[in-house]
Amino acid sequence: MPVRPLPENPNLQHLKYQAKDLLKEHAAHSAAAAQRIREFHPRWTKASDGAIFAAKFSLSDAQLTIARERGFLSWTRLKRRIEQPKPSDQIKLPHHERIEDPAFRRAVDLIDAGDVEALRTHLGRHRNLSRQHVVFEGGNYFRNPTLLEFVAENPVRHGKLPENIVEITKAILDAGVEQSSVNETLMLVATGSVPRECGVQIPLIDLLCDHGADSDSAAKPAAVLFEMKAVDVLLARGARMTLPLAASLGRTEDVLRLLPKANPEERHLALALSSQYGHVEAVRLMLDAGEDPNRFNPVGGHSHTTPLHQAALDGHLAVVKLLVERGARLDTKDILFGGTPAGWAHHAGRREVEEYLRLVERKMTEGN
């Protein structure tokens, strides 16, 4: 679920009110509140709605949830941001302009300029720079990146990459990096539109995999974010075929093979992905296996929405009809924008889907 960035002039009192509202929603057993708590409070990451509602949920728990929902690790850090803002807190600026360390900022500028020789020299002078992290808060990801992660242009800073970005990346790798940074960079490259548009996504994936990047960890987010060419490459580079990947690819035979041994998290995501890609048979198999079409999608899988929202958004009428026939609610509102599946279809210009959903809504109203 995307975080909710702070407004330009945030008000701490308003955020306190939001925390109190979340307390009330928890007490009222709101499914949307449970989803927010599950995603943003570390204590309930994998808890069911029932477990969340049964647990004691204090004001400090609500404040922590609100802080993390805004992209901060704690309420204390959110409070500091509001009361004592620093240059690096200006989330409207591109990330390179928020870097306070001059040596790190110089290295990022050299990456963006494609000056590989100057970058090698700079890294030689600053031996620990390739392992150093910078801290950003207030965003959805890219919160603690190393220098290597800037080669992915994800989040977008310039909308382009230098032609020699593969060579630039190799220079940073040669300087010595943490394995976790290699894995994170692979994920950013595999899910990034700019590397794909610049024709370097696959060469960068190959380079990072050659340096030991975990292809498994990048494949799922790439599928969630519609980067299916990247998924194909990652599978070729050793990523394991899982139920969610098979569902996103519409590989019915693999879905049938993997479904019996899949864990609950894999089944949940498989329904979300098969719905967003419009693979009717995979959706049917997941529903037949007992997946609930009315659950919000899992964390990391457009979790502010339901399968019906995603199918409606992408215009998959056959999947929409199947989900509705299997009991998917038409009145569930997404968590971020408060839109129903019909509203999402309208927003995306999916006229046929919207007309079908509106017709079902009218029939249900008339029937009551």
SULVENGI-V248171 format. One line per field, one symbol per residue. phi: phi as a letter, one per 40 degrees, with the letter a starting at -180 (. if undefined). psi: psi as a letter, one per 40 degrees, with the letter a starting at -180 (. if undefined). A space follows every 10 residues. Layout:
phi=???
psi=???
//
This chain:
phi=.ccbdccdbc bccccccccc ccdcccccfc cccdcccccb bccbdbccdc ccccccbccc cccccccccc gbcacccccc dccbcbdccc ccccdccccc cccccccccc dccgcccccd cccccbcccc bcbbbbbgbc agcacccdcc ccfaccbbga bccccccdcc ccdcchbccc cccccdcccc bcccdcccgb ccdcdccccc cgcccccccc cccdcgcccc cdccccchcc cbddcccccg ccccccccdc bccdcccccc cccccccgcc ccccccccch cccbccccdg bfccbbdcdc ccdcgccccd ccccccgccc bcbcccbgbc dcccccccgc cccccccccc dccccccc
psi=hiihiiidgi hddddddddd dddddddefh ddddddddde hddfdeiidd dddeihhidd ddddddddde eididddddd dddgiideeg eeiiddeehd hddddddddd ddefgddddd dddddgdede eiiihhieid afdfiiddee eefgihdeei iidfdddddd ddddehiidd dddddddddd ehdddddefe dddddddddd feihdddddd ddddffgddd ddddddeeih hiddddddef gddddddddd eiiddddddd ddddddefgd ddddddddee iheeiiiihe ffeeiidddd dddefgdddd dddddeehhe ehhiddefii dddddddefg dddddddddd ddddddd.
//
